[in-house]
């Protein structure tokens, strides 16, 4: 679908999970999907969510 200005495409996001206080009292700055490449991978193509926050931490999340 086109956006109101006619210059781009709108993306509809669907929330599949939420983690309250993911970085404690600190703000979350970035969230990205990434391929899982560690020995704990259960199946090919499995992905994780990586987040960073004002706490200086990088956190890796899996959806189960």
N, C-alpha and C positions, 0 to 999 in steps of 0.2 A: 504494500500500500504506500502511496506517496504521502509525504508530509505536507503541511499547510503551505509551505513556500514553494512546493513543487520541485525542490532540488535534491531530495534524498528519499530514503526508504525508512519508514518507522519500524522498529523492532518491538514486538510484544514480549515482555519478560514474565515468566511464571516462577514464583518462589516455590522451591521444592523442599527447603529446609531453612531453619533459622537457629542461630546460637546467640542467646542473650549474653551480654557481657563477654563477648568472644576475646576481647583484649582487656578485661577487667574494667577499670574506670576510664581507660584511655580510648580515644577515637580510633576507629578502623580507617586506614587511608587507602588501601588497595585490596582488591579481591580479583583473582584470576583462576581460570580452569587450567590444568596442566596434565599432561600424560603421566601416569604413574610408572616409574622405572626402577623401583626398589625390589628387593627379594620377596617382599610381602605381596606382590601382585598376584591376584587370584586368577585373572583372565586377561587376555590380550585386549588392548584398547581401554583398559580401566583408567579412570581419571581421578584426580584429587582437586581440592580447592585450596589455594594458598592465599593467606591474608597477611597484611602488615599493619602495624598500628603505631600510635604515638608512644607505646611502651618500648619501642625498639625491637620488638620480637617479630620473627617470621614464623607463622604457624601453618601447618599442613593438616587439612581435614579430609576425611573420607566419608562418603555417604553410604549408609548400609540399610 
